Amino acid sequence: MTIYFFDMRDGADLYPDEEGLELSNLKAVQIEAARALGSMTKQTIWTKAKSQLGHQMAVEVRDAVGPVLTAGFSFETERYKQ
């Protein structure tokens, strides 16, 4: 089993994972990254959507050697009326 770190990127801000999570394979890492990104999106999208027309979020996964994968989400709105 390998320890993976799931760093959260919210726009330009990066929040490093200090603890990590022990997982057995890359499929489990991908599933956890998608779950974490979904949770992050739910928490962020409604607060940021009111003040920003576009917003990007990502979960950047690394292990002790370096980057493993990135899962990203981009939210954009186009307003036709105020």
HTML snippet that shows the backbone in 3Dmol.js (N, CA, C, O; Angstrom):
<script src="https://3Dmol.org/build/3Dmol-min.js"></script>
<div id="view" style="width:600px;height:400px;position:relative"></div>
<script>
const pdb = `
ATOM      1  N   MET A   1       0.854  -1.183   0.000  1.00  0.00           N
ATOM      2  CA  MET A   1       0.000   0.000   0.000  1.00  0.00           C
ATOM      3  C   MET A   1       0.895   1.239   0.000  1.00  0.00           C
ATOM      4  O   MET A   1       1.967   1.256   0.605  1.00  0.00           O
ATOM      5  N   THR A   2       0.429   2.260  -0.687  1.00  0.00           N
ATOM      6  CA  THR A   2       1.173   3.509  -0.834  1.00  0.00           C
ATOM      7  C   THR A   2       0.382   4.641  -0.204  1.00  0.00           C
ATOM      8  O   THR A   2      -0.849   4.633  -0.232  1.00  0.00           O
ATOM      9  N   ILE A   3       1.079   5.612   0.363  1.00  0.00           N
ATOM     10  CA  ILE A   3       0.418   6.802   0.897  1.00  0.00           C
ATOM     11  C   ILE A   3       0.358   7.854  -0.204  1.00  0.00           C
ATOM     12  O   ILE A   3       1.370   8.206  -0.809  1.00  0.00           O
ATOM     13  N   TYR A   4      -0.871   8.352  -0.451  1.00  0.00           N
ATOM     14  CA  TYR A   4      -1.111   9.385  -1.457  1.00  0.00           C
ATOM     15  C   TYR A   4      -1.603  10.641  -0.755  1.00  0.00           C
ATOM     16  O   TYR A   4      -2.342  10.574   0.227  1.00  0.00           O
ATOM     17  N   PHE A   5      -1.182  11.782  -1.273  1.00  0.00           N
ATOM     18  CA  PHE A   5      -1.568  13.079  -0.730  1.00  0.00           C
ATOM     19  C   PHE A   5      -2.489  13.764  -1.726  1.00  0.00           C
ATOM     20  O   PHE A   5      -2.179  13.851  -2.914  1.00  0.00           O
ATOM     21  N   PHE A   6      -3.624  14.251  -1.236  1.00  0.00           N
ATOM     22  CA  PHE A   6      -4.653  14.854  -2.070  1.00  0.00           C
ATOM     23  C   PHE A   6      -4.682  16.365  -1.800  1.00  0.00           C
ATOM     24  O   PHE A   6      -5.416  16.837  -0.933  1.00  0.00           O
ATOM     25  N   ASP A   7      -3.877  17.105  -2.552  1.00  0.00           N
ATOM     26  CA  ASP A   7      -3.803  18.556  -2.403  1.00  0.00           C
ATOM     27  C   ASP A   7      -4.995  19.187  -3.129  1.00  0.00           C
ATOM     28  O   ASP A   7      -5.323  18.805  -4.253  1.00  0.00           O
ATOM     29  N   MET A   8      -5.633  20.147  -2.476  1.00  0.00           N
ATOM     30  CA  MET A   8      -6.803  20.808  -3.043  1.00  0.00           C
ATOM     31  C   MET A   8      -6.400  22.158  -3.632  1.00  0.00           C
ATOM     32  O   MET A   8      -5.750  22.968  -2.971  1.00  0.00           O
ATOM     33  N   ARG A   9      -6.795  22.385  -4.879  1.00  0.00           N
ATOM     34  CA  ARG A   9      -6.558  23.681  -5.518  1.00  0.00           C
ATOM     35  C   ARG A   9      -7.920  24.322  -5.757  1.00  0.00           C
ATOM     36  O   ARG A   9      -8.795  23.739  -6.397  1.00  0.00           O
ATOM     37  N   ASP A  10      -8.083  25.543  -5.225  1.00  0.00           N
ATOM     38  CA  ASP A  10      -9.314  26.317  -5.373  1.00  0.00           C
ATOM     39  C   ASP A  10      -8.934  27.636  -6.022  1.00  0.00           C
ATOM     40  O   ASP A  10      -8.473  28.554  -5.343  1.00  0.00           O
ATOM     41  N   GLY A  11      -9.125  27.737  -7.336  1.00  0.00           N
ATOM     42  CA  GLY A  11      -8.639  28.907  -8.055  1.00  0.00           C
ATOM     43  C   GLY A  11      -7.122  28.924  -7.995  1.00  0.00           C
ATOM     44  O   GLY A  11      -6.466  27.962  -8.396  1.00  0.00           O
ATOM     45  N   ALA A  12      -6.564  30.023  -7.492  1.00  0.00           N
ATOM     46  CA  ALA A  12      -5.108  30.139  -7.375  1.00  0.00           C
ATOM     47  C   ALA A  12      -4.581  29.594  -6.042  1.00  0.00           C
ATOM     48  O   ALA A  12      -3.370  29.462  -5.864  1.00  0.00           O
ATOM     49  N   ASP A  13      -5.473  29.280  -5.116  1.00  0.00           N
ATOM     50  CA  ASP A  13      -5.071  28.827  -3.782  1.00  0.00           C
ATOM     51  C   ASP A  13      -4.832  27.312  -3.765  1.00  0.00           C
ATOM     52  O   ASP A  13      -5.614  26.541  -4.322  1.00  0.00           O
ATOM     53  N   LEU A  14      -3.737  26.904  -3.115  1.00  0.00           N
ATOM     54  CA  LEU A  14      -3.415  25.490  -2.972  1.00  0.00           C
ATOM     55  C   LEU A  14      -3.406  25.139  -1.492  1.00  0.00           C
ATOM     56  O   LEU A  14      -2.768  25.818  -0.687  1.00  0.00           O
ATOM     57  N   TYR A  15      -4.120  24.069  -1.139  1.00  0.00           N
ATOM     58  CA  TYR A  15      -4.206  23.589   0.234  1.00  0.00           C
ATOM     59  C   TYR A  15      -3.589  22.199   0.289  1.00  0.00           C
ATOM     60  O   TYR A  15      -4.250  21.219  -0.054  1.00  0.00           O
ATOM     61  N   PRO A  16      -2.320  22.097   0.717  1.00  0.00           N
ATOM     62  CA  PRO A  16      -1.628  20.804   0.736  1.00  0.00           C
ATOM     63  C   PRO A  16      -2.219  19.843   1.765  1.00  0.00           C
ATOM     64  O   PRO A  16      -2.624  20.240   2.858  1.00  0.00           O
ATOM     65  N   ASP A  17      -2.254  18.592   1.390  1.00  0.00           N
ATOM     66  CA  ASP A  17      -2.672  17.512   2.277  1.00  0.00           C
ATOM     67  C   ASP A  17      -1.455  17.116   3.106  1.00  0.00           C
ATOM     68  O   ASP A  17      -0.455  16.651   2.559  1.00  0.00           O
ATOM     69  N   GLU A  18      -1.532  17.295   4.399  1.00  0.00           N
ATOM     70  CA  GLU A  18      -0.404  16.996   5.297  1.00  0.00           C
ATOM     71  C   GLU A  18      -0.409  15.549   5.796  1.00  0.00           C
ATOM     72  O   GLU A  18       0.626  15.042   6.227  1.00  0.00           O
ATOM     73  N   GLU A  19      -1.573  14.877   5.740  1.00  0.00           N
ATOM     74  CA  GLU A  19      -1.699  13.551   6.323  1.00  0.00           C
ATOM     75  C   GLU A  19      -1.574  12.421   5.301  1.00  0.00           C
ATOM     76  O   GLU A  19      -0.896  11.426   5.558  1.00  0.00           O
ATOM     77  N   GLY A  20      -2.208  12.566   4.172  1.00  0.00           N
ATOM     78  CA  GLY A  20      -2.204  11.516   3.170  1.00  0.00           C
ATOM     79  C   GLY A  20      -3.191  10.410   3.487  1.00  0.00           C
ATOM     80  O   GLY A  20      -3.799  10.376   4.557  1.00  0.00           O
ATOM     81  N   LEU A  21      -3.334   9.508   2.530  1.00  0.00           N
ATOM     82  CA  LEU A  21      -4.274   8.400   2.649  1.00  0.00           C
ATOM     83  C   LEU A  21      -3.619   7.176   2.027  1.00  0.00           C
ATOM     84  O   LEU A  21      -3.084   7.242   0.920  1.00  0.00           O
ATOM     85  N   GLU A  22      -3.663   6.075   2.734  1.00  0.00           N
ATOM     86  CA  GLU A  22      -3.050   4.844   2.250  1.00  0.00           C
ATOM     87  C   GLU A  22      -4.043   4.097   1.364  1.00  0.00           C
ATOM     88  O   GLU A  22      -5.125   3.716   1.813  1.00  0.00           O
ATOM     89  N   LEU A  23      -3.665   3.890   0.101  1.00  0.00           N
ATOM     90  CA  LEU A  23      -4.536   3.211  -0.856  1.00  0.00           C
ATOM     91  C   LEU A  23      -3.758   2.123  -1.594  1.00  0.00           C
ATOM     92  O   LEU A  23      -2.531   2.165  -1.685  1.00  0.00           O
ATOM     93  N   SER A  24      -4.500   1.155  -2.116  1.00  0.00           N
ATOM     94  CA  SER A  24      -3.856  -0.029  -2.687  1.00  0.00           C
ATOM     95  C   SER A  24      -3.453   0.085  -4.148  1.00  0.00           C
ATOM     96  O   SER A  24      -2.511  -0.583  -4.575  1.00  0.00           O
ATOM     97  N   ASN A  25      -4.156   0.930  -4.941  1.00  0.00           N
ATOM     98  CA  ASN A  25      -3.837   1.006  -6.366  1.00  0.00           C
ATOM     99  C   ASN A  25      -4.319   2.332  -6.966  1.00  0.00           C
ATOM    100  O   ASN A  25      -4.992   3.119  -6.302  1.00  0.00           O
ATOM    101  N   LEU A  26      -3.962   2.561  -8.230  1.00  0.00           N
ATOM    102  CA  LEU A  26      -4.309   3.825  -8.885  1.00  0.00           C
ATOM    103  C   LEU A  26      -5.803   3.976  -9.133  1.00  0.00           C
ATOM    104  O   LEU A  26      -6.308   5.098  -9.170  1.00  0.00           O
ATOM    105  N   LYS A  27      -6.511   2.882  -9.303  1.00  0.00           N
ATOM    106  CA  LYS A  27      -7.967   2.954  -9.448  1.00  0.00           C
ATOM    107  C   LYS A  27      -8.587   3.529  -8.177  1.00  0.00           C
ATOM    108  O   LYS A  27      -9.469   4.384  -8.252  1.00  0.00           O
ATOM    109  N   ALA A  28      -8.139   3.072  -7.025  1.00  0.00           N
ATOM    110  CA  ALA A  28      -8.628   3.600  -5.740  1.00  0.00           C
ATOM    111  C   ALA A  28      -8.257   5.073  -5.589  1.00  0.00           C
ATOM    112  O   ALA A  28      -9.035   5.855  -5.042  1.00  0.00           O
ATOM    113  N   VAL A  29      -7.080   5.453  -6.067  1.00  0.00           N
ATOM    114  CA  VAL A  29      -6.650   6.858  -6.024  1.00  0.00           C
ATOM    115  C   VAL A  29      -7.575   7.709  -6.883  1.00  0.00           C
ATOM    116  O   VAL A  29      -7.999   8.784  -6.461  1.00  0.00           O
ATOM    117  N   GLN A  30      -7.890   7.237  -8.080  1.00  0.00           N
ATOM    118  CA  GLN A  30      -8.765   7.971  -8.990  1.00  0.00           C
ATOM    119  C   GLN A  30     -10.158   8.139  -8.388  1.00  0.00           C
ATOM    120  O   GLN A  30     -10.745   9.217  -8.477  1.00  0.00           O
ATOM    121  N   ILE A  31     -10.681   7.098  -7.788  1.00  0.00           N
ATOM    122  CA  ILE A  31     -12.002   7.163  -7.160  1.00  0.00           C
ATOM    123  C   ILE A  31     -11.993   8.158  -6.005  1.00  0.00           C
ATOM    124  O   ILE A  31     -12.922   8.954  -5.870  1.00  0.00           O
ATOM    125  N   GLU A  32     -10.964   8.125  -5.176  1.00  0.00           N
ATOM    126  CA  GLU A  32     -10.867   9.041  -4.039  1.00  0.00           C
ATOM    127  C   GLU A  32     -10.710  10.485  -4.515  1.00  0.00           C
ATOM    128  O   GLU A  32     -11.286  11.393  -3.915  1.00  0.00           O
ATOM    129  N   ALA A  33      -9.945  10.711  -5.576  1.00  0.00           N
ATOM    130  CA  ALA A  33      -9.773  12.059  -6.120  1.00  0.00           C
ATOM    131  C   ALA A  33     -11.103  12.597  -6.645  1.00  0.00           C
ATOM    132  O   ALA A  33     -11.429  13.762  -6.422  1.00  0.00           O
ATOM    133  N   ALA A  34     -11.863  11.767  -7.332  1.00  0.00           N
ATOM    134  CA  ALA A  34     -13.170  12.182  -7.839  1.00  0.00           C
ATOM    135  C   ALA A  34     -14.133  12.482  -6.697  1.00  0.00           C
ATOM    136  O   ALA A  34     -14.887  13.453  -6.753  1.00  0.00           O
ATOM    137  N   ARG A  35     -14.106  11.646  -5.663  1.00  0.00           N
ATOM    138  CA  ARG A  35     -14.971  11.876  -4.498  1.00  0.00           C
ATOM    139  C   ARG A  35     -14.614  13.187  -3.806  1.00  0.00           C
ATOM    140  O   ARG A  35     -15.492  13.975  -3.456  1.00  0.00           O
ATOM    141  N   ALA A  36     -13.312  13.411  -3.613  1.00  0.00           N
ATOM    142  CA  ALA A  36     -12.853  14.634  -2.961  1.00  0.00           C
ATOM    143  C   ALA A  36     -13.205  15.868  -3.791  1.00  0.00           C
ATOM    144  O   ALA A  36     -13.611  16.892  -3.241  1.00  0.00           O
ATOM    145  N   LEU A  37     -13.051  15.773  -5.101  1.00  0.00           N
ATOM    146  CA  LEU A  37     -13.384  16.899  -5.975  1.00  0.00           C
ATOM    147  C   LEU A  37     -14.883  17.182  -5.943  1.00  0.00           C
ATOM    148  O   LEU A  37     -15.293  18.342  -5.930  1.00  0.00           O
ATOM    149  N   GLY A  38     -15.698  16.138  -5.930  1.00  0.00           N
ATOM    150  CA  GLY A  38     -17.144  16.326  -5.835  1.00  0.00           C
ATOM    151  C   GLY A  38     -17.549  17.019  -4.547  1.00  0.00           C
ATOM    152  O   GLY A  38     -18.395  17.914  -4.559  1.00  0.00           O
ATOM    153  N   SER A  39     -16.959  16.617  -3.450  1.00  0.00           N
ATOM    154  CA  SER A  39     -17.244  17.235  -2.157  1.00  0.00           C
ATOM    155  C   SER A  39     -16.802  18.695  -2.151  1.00  0.00           C
ATOM    156  O   SER A  39     -17.529  19.572  -1.685  1.00  0.00           O
ATOM    157  N   MET A  40     -15.618  18.940  -2.666  1.00  0.00           N
ATOM    158  CA  MET A  40     -15.086  20.302  -2.734  1.00  0.00           C
ATOM    159  C   MET A  40     -15.973  21.185  -3.609  1.00  0.00           C
ATOM    160  O   MET A  40     -16.236  22.340  -3.274  1.00  0.00           O
ATOM    161  N   THR A  41     -16.429  20.636  -4.722  1.00  0.00           N
ATOM    162  CA  THR A  41     -17.290  21.381  -5.643  1.00  0.00           C
ATOM    163  C   THR A  41     -18.590  21.767  -4.970  1.00  0.00           C
ATOM    164  O   THR A  41     -19.028  22.913  -5.080  1.00  0.00           O
ATOM    165  N   LYS A  42     -19.216  20.828  -4.274  1.00  0.00           N
ATOM    166  CA  LYS A  42     -20.472  21.119  -3.583  1.00  0.00           C
ATOM    167  C   LYS A  42     -20.311  22.239  -2.578  1.00  0.00           C
ATOM    168  O   LYS A  42     -21.174  23.112  -2.485  1.00  0.00           O
ATOM    169  N   GLN A  43     -19.225  22.232  -1.825  1.00  0.00           N
ATOM    170  CA  GLN A  43     -19.008  23.230  -0.790  1.00  0.00           C
ATOM    171  C   GLN A  43     -18.690  24.603  -1.365  1.00  0.00           C
ATOM    172  O   GLN A  43     -19.043  25.621  -0.769  1.00  0.00           O
ATOM    173  N   THR A  44     -18.034  24.642  -2.502  1.00  0.00           N
ATOM    174  CA  THR A  44     -17.514  25.897  -3.045  1.00  0.00           C
ATOM    175  C   THR A  44     -18.424  26.552  -4.061  1.00  0.00           C
ATOM    176  O   THR A  44     -18.528  27.778  -4.088  1.00  0.00           O
ATOM    177  N   ILE A  45     -19.076  25.782  -4.885  1.00  0.00           N
ATOM    178  CA  ILE A  45     -19.728  26.325  -6.070  1.00  0.00           C
ATOM    179  C   ILE A  45     -20.808  27.354  -5.746  1.00  0.00           C
ATOM    180  O   ILE A  45     -20.932  28.353  -6.456  1.00  0.00           O
ATOM    181  N   TRP A  46     -21.573  27.138  -4.713  1.00  0.00           N
ATOM    182  CA  TRP A  46     -22.664  28.078  -4.426  1.00  0.00           C
ATOM    183  C   TRP A  46     -22.144  29.376  -3.844  1.00  0.00           C
ATOM    184  O   TRP A  46     -22.733  30.425  -4.104  1.00  0.00           O
ATOM    185  N   THR A  47     -21.090  29.360  -3.082  1.00  0.00           N
ATOM    186  CA  THR A  47     -20.551  30.600  -2.530  1.00  0.00           C
ATOM    187  C   THR A  47     -19.799  31.403  -3.578  1.00  0.00           C
ATOM    188  O   THR A  47     -19.895  32.631  -3.591  1.00  0.00           O
ATOM    189  N   LYS A  48     -19.059  30.750  -4.448  1.00  0.00           N
ATOM    190  CA  LYS A  48     -18.265  31.441  -5.459  1.00  0.00           C
ATOM    191  C   LYS A  48     -19.098  31.807  -6.686  1.00  0.00           C
ATOM    192  O   LYS A  48     -18.800  32.798  -7.352  1.00  0.00           O
ATOM    193  N   ALA A  49     -20.129  31.031  -6.994  1.00  0.00           N
ATOM    194  CA  ALA A  49     -20.913  31.249  -8.203  1.00  0.00           C
ATOM    195  C   ALA A  49     -21.624  32.597  -8.184  1.00  0.00           C
ATOM    196  O   ALA A  49     -21.879  33.175  -9.240  1.00  0.00           O
ATOM    197  N   LYS A  50     -21.945  33.101  -7.000  1.00  0.00           N
ATOM    198  CA  LYS A  50     -22.644  34.372  -6.911  1.00  0.00           C
ATOM    199  C   LYS A  50     -21.733  35.551  -7.216  1.00  0.00           C
ATOM    200  O   LYS A  50     -22.204  36.606  -7.641  1.00  0.00           O
ATOM    201  N   SER A  51     -20.428  35.382  -7.003  1.00  0.00           N
ATOM    202  CA  SER A  51     -19.514  36.503  -7.161  1.00  0.00           C
ATOM    203  C   SER A  51     -18.547  36.350  -8.327  1.00  0.00           C
ATOM    204  O   SER A  51     -17.854  37.310  -8.663  1.00  0.00           O
ATOM    205  N   GLN A  52     -18.476  35.194  -8.948  1.00  0.00           N
ATOM    206  CA  GLN A  52     -17.527  34.964 -10.025  1.00  0.00           C
ATOM    207  C   GLN A  52     -18.222  34.325 -11.212  1.00  0.00           C
ATOM    208  O   GLN A  52     -19.102  33.480 -11.051  1.00  0.00           O
ATOM    209  N   LEU A  53     -17.821  34.735 -12.396  1.00  0.00           N
ATOM    210  CA  LEU A  53     -18.406  34.147 -13.597  1.00  0.00           C
ATOM    211  C   LEU A  53     -17.738  32.846 -13.987  1.00  0.00           C
ATOM    212  O   LEU A  53     -18.326  32.053 -14.722  1.00  0.00           O
ATOM    213  N   GLY A  54     -16.532  32.606 -13.519  1.00  0.00           N
ATOM    214  CA  GLY A  54     -15.831  31.365 -13.807  1.00  0.00           C
ATOM    215  C   GLY A  54     -14.982  30.959 -12.620  1.00  0.00           C
ATOM    216  O   GLY A  54     -14.454  31.802 -11.894  1.00  0.00           O
ATOM    217  N   HIS A  55     -14.860  29.661 -12.435  1.00  0.00           N
ATOM    218  CA  HIS A  55     -14.081  29.202 -11.293  1.00  0.00           C
ATOM    219  C   HIS A  55     -13.527  27.816 -11.605  1.00  0.00           C
ATOM    220  O   HIS A  55     -14.208  26.986 -12.207  1.00  0.00           O
ATOM    221  N   GLN A  56     -12.286  27.574 -11.188  1.00  0.00           N
ATOM    222  CA  GLN A  56     -11.654  26.278 -11.416  1.00  0.00           C
ATOM    223  C   GLN A  56     -11.195  25.680 -10.100  1.00  0.00           C
ATOM    224  O   GLN A  56     -10.708  26.385  -9.216  1.00  0.00           O
ATOM    225  N   MET A  57     -11.360  24.355  -9.982  1.00  0.00           N
ATOM    226  CA  MET A  57     -10.940  23.617  -8.810  1.00  0.00           C
ATOM    227  C   MET A  57     -10.262  22.333  -9.262  1.00  0.00           C
ATOM    228  O   MET A  57     -10.543  21.825 -10.348  1.00  0.00           O
ATOM    229  N   ALA A  58      -9.374  21.810  -8.432  1.00  0.00           N
ATOM    230  CA  ALA A  58      -8.703  20.560  -8.774  1.00  0.00           C
ATOM    231  C   ALA A  58      -8.227  19.848  -7.512  1.00  0.00           C
ATOM    232  O   ALA A  58      -8.009  20.460  -6.466  1.00  0.00           O
ATOM    233  N   VAL A  59      -8.076  18.547  -7.649  1.00  0.00           N
ATOM    234  CA  VAL A  59      -7.417  17.734  -6.637  1.00  0.00           C
ATOM    235  C   VAL A  59      -6.152  17.217  -7.309  1.00  0.00           C
ATOM    236  O   VAL A  59      -6.213  16.501  -8.308  1.00  0.00           O
ATOM    237  N   GLU A  60      -5.010  17.587  -6.749  1.00  0.00           N
ATOM    238  CA  GLU A  60      -3.718  17.184  -7.292  1.00  0.00           C
ATOM    239  C   GLU A  60      -3.140  16.104  -6.382  1.00  0.00           C
ATOM    240  O   GLU A  60      -2.823  16.366  -5.222  1.00  0.00           O
ATOM    241  N   VAL A  61      -3.008  14.916  -6.903  1.00  0.00           N
ATOM    242  CA  VAL A  61      -2.587  13.768  -6.099  1.00  0.00           C
ATOM    243  C   VAL A  61      -1.093  13.517  -6.317  1.00  0.00           C
ATOM    244  O   VAL A  61      -0.597  13.532  -7.443  1.00  0.00           O
ATOM    245  N   ARG A  62      -0.396  13.286  -5.205  1.00  0.00           N
ATOM    246  CA  ARG A  62       1.035  12.986  -5.259  1.00  0.00           C
ATOM    247  C   ARG A  62       1.341  11.874  -4.279  1.00  0.00           C
ATOM    248  O   ARG A  62       0.585  11.622  -3.341  1.00  0.00           O
ATOM    249  N   ASP A  63       2.467  11.210  -4.514  1.00  0.00           N
ATOM    250  CA  ASP A  63       2.983  10.245  -3.552  1.00  0.00           C
ATOM    251  C   ASP A  63       4.363  10.724  -3.122  1.00  0.00           C
ATOM    252  O   ASP A  63       4.715  11.871  -3.395  1.00  0.00           O
ATOM    253  N   ALA A  64       5.142   9.903  -2.473  1.00  0.00           N
ATOM    254  CA  ALA A  64       6.458  10.310  -1.973  1.00  0.00           C
ATOM    255  C   ALA A  64       7.425  10.658  -3.102  1.00  0.00           C
ATOM    256  O   ALA A  64       8.388  11.395  -2.893  1.00  0.00           O
ATOM    257  N   VAL A  65       7.166  10.126  -4.296  1.00  0.00           N
ATOM    258  CA  VAL A  65       8.057  10.352  -5.437  1.00  0.00           C
ATOM    259  C   VAL A  65       7.686  11.611  -6.214  1.00  0.00           C
ATOM    260  O   VAL A  65       8.569  12.297  -6.730  1.00  0.00           O
ATOM    261  N   GLY A  66       6.391  11.928  -6.308  1.00  0.00           N
ATOM    262  CA  GLY A  66       5.961  13.098  -7.057  1.00  0.00           C
ATOM    263  C   GLY A  66       4.509  12.994  -7.497  1.00  0.00           C
ATOM    264  O   GLY A  66       3.750  12.197  -6.946  1.00  0.00           O
ATOM    265  N   PRO A  67       4.109  13.807  -8.502  1.00  0.00           N
ATOM    266  CA  PRO A  67       2.715  13.834  -8.971  1.00  0.00           C
ATOM    267  C   PRO A  67       2.249  12.488  -9.510  1.00  0.00           C
ATOM    268  O   PRO A  67       3.006  11.753 -10.145  1.00  0.00           O
ATOM    269  N   VAL A  68       0.960  12.181  -9.234  1.00  0.00           N
ATOM    270  CA  VAL A  68       0.356  10.929  -9.684  1.00  0.00           C
ATOM    271  C   VAL A  68      -0.776  11.218 -10.683  1.00  0.00           C
ATOM    272  O   VAL A  68      -0.811  10.643 -11.771  1.00  0.00           O
ATOM    273  N   LEU A  69      -1.691  12.108 -10.306  1.00  0.00           N
ATOM    274  CA  LEU A  69      -2.778  12.494 -11.210  1.00  0.00           C
ATOM    275  C   LEU A  69      -3.430  13.772 -10.721  1.00  0.00           C
ATOM    276  O   LEU A  69      -3.260  14.174  -9.571  1.00  0.00           O
ATOM    277  N   THR A  70      -4.180  14.405 -11.617  1.00  0.00           N
ATOM    278  CA  THR A  70      -4.963  15.596 -11.284  1.00  0.00           C
ATOM    279  C   THR A  70      -6.385  15.380 -11.771  1.00  0.00           C
ATOM    280  O   THR A  70      -6.608  14.949 -12.903  1.00  0.00           O
ATOM    281  N   ALA A  71      -7.349  15.686 -10.902  1.00  0.00           N
ATOM    282  CA  ALA A  71      -8.764  15.683 -11.279  1.00  0.00           C
ATOM    283  C   ALA A  71      -9.246  17.121 -11.173  1.00  0.00           C
ATOM    284  O   ALA A  71      -9.112  17.737 -10.116  1.00  0.00           O
ATOM    285  N   GLY A  72      -9.803  17.667 -12.246  1.00  0.00           N
ATOM    286  CA  GLY A  72     -10.177  19.073 -12.246  1.00  0.00           C
ATOM    287  C   GLY A  72     -11.637  19.307 -12.580  1.00  0.00           C
ATOM    288  O   GLY A  72     -12.314  18.459 -13.161  1.00  0.00           O
ATOM    289  N   PHE A  73     -12.100  20.494 -12.191  1.00  0.00           N
ATOM    290  CA  PHE A  73     -13.476  20.909 -12.444  1.00  0.00           C
ATOM    291  C   PHE A  73     -13.467  22.395 -12.761  1.00  0.00           C
ATOM    292  O   PHE A  73     -12.830  23.180 -12.058  1.00  0.00           O
ATOM    293  N   SER A  74     -14.165  22.781 -13.808  1.00  0.00           N
ATOM    294  CA  SER A  74     -14.273  24.184 -14.183  1.00  0.00           C
ATOM    295  C   SER A  74     -15.739  24.554 -14.249  1.00  0.00           C
ATOM    296  O   SER A  74     -16.530  23.859 -14.886  1.00  0.00           O
ATOM    297  N   PHE A  75     -16.106  25.643 -13.596  1.00  0.00           N
ATOM    298  CA  PHE A  75     -17.485  26.105 -13.568  1.00  0.00           C
ATOM    299  C   PHE A  75     -17.540  27.486 -14.181  1.00  0.00           C
ATOM    300  O   PHE A  75     -16.799  28.381 -13.776  1.00  0.00           O
ATOM    301  N   GLU A  76     -18.425  27.666 -15.168  1.00  0.00           N
ATOM    302  CA  GLU A  76     -18.594  28.966 -15.800  1.00  0.00           C
ATOM    303  C   GLU A  76     -20.071  29.273 -15.938  1.00  0.00           C
ATOM    304  O   GLU A  76     -20.885  28.377 -16.162  1.00  0.00           O
ATOM    305  N   THR A  77     -20.410  30.539 -15.804  1.00  0.00           N
ATOM    306  CA  THR A  77     -21.785  30.980 -16.031  1.00  0.00           C
ATOM    307  C   THR A  77     -21.782  32.075 -17.077  1.00  0.00           C
ATOM    308  O   THR A  77     -20.801  32.801 -17.238  1.00  0.00           O
ATOM    309  N   GLU A  78     -22.879  32.179 -17.774  1.00  0.00           N
ATOM    310  CA  GLU A  78     -23.073  33.262 -18.731  1.00  0.00           C
ATOM    311  C   GLU A  78     -24.420  33.895 -18.426  1.00  0.00           C
ATOM    312  O   GLU A  78     -25.465  33.272 -18.612  1.00  0.00           O
ATOM    313  N   ARG A  79     -24.389  35.124 -17.961  1.00  0.00           N
ATOM    314  CA  ARG A  79     -25.627  35.812 -17.570  1.00  0.00           C
ATOM    315  C   ARG A  79     -26.170  36.608 -18.748  1.00  0.00           C
ATOM    316  O   ARG A  79     -25.431  37.308 -19.440  1.00  0.00           O
ATOM    317  N   TYR A  80     -27.459  36.485 -18.958  1.00  0.00           N
ATOM    318  CA  TYR A  80     -28.119  37.246 -20.020  1.00  0.00           C
ATOM    319  C   TYR A  80     -28.904  38.420 -19.451  1.00  0.00           C
ATOM    320  O   TYR A  80     -29.214  39.371 -20.169  1.00  0.00           O
ATOM    321  N   LYS A  81     -29.227  38.356 -18.165  1.00  0.00           N
ATOM    322  CA  LYS A  81     -29.937  39.443 -17.485  1.00  0.00           C
ATOM    323  C   LYS A  81     -29.343  39.620 -16.099  1.00  0.00           C
ATOM    324  O   LYS A  81     -28.797  38.679 -15.523  1.00  0.00           O
ATOM    325  N   GLN A  82     -29.451  40.804 -15.578  1.00  0.00           N
ATOM    326  CA  GLN A  82     -28.973  41.073 -14.210  1.00  0.00           C
ATOM    327  C   GLN A  82     -29.992  40.705 -13.190  1.00  0.00           C
ATOM    328  O   GLN A  82     -29.755  40.866 -11.993  1.00  0.00           O
TER     329      GLN A  82
END
`;
const viewer = $3Dmol.createViewer("view");
viewer.addModel(pdb, "pdb");
viewer.setStyle({}, {cartoon: {color: "spectrum"}});
viewer.zoomTo();
viewer.render();
</script>
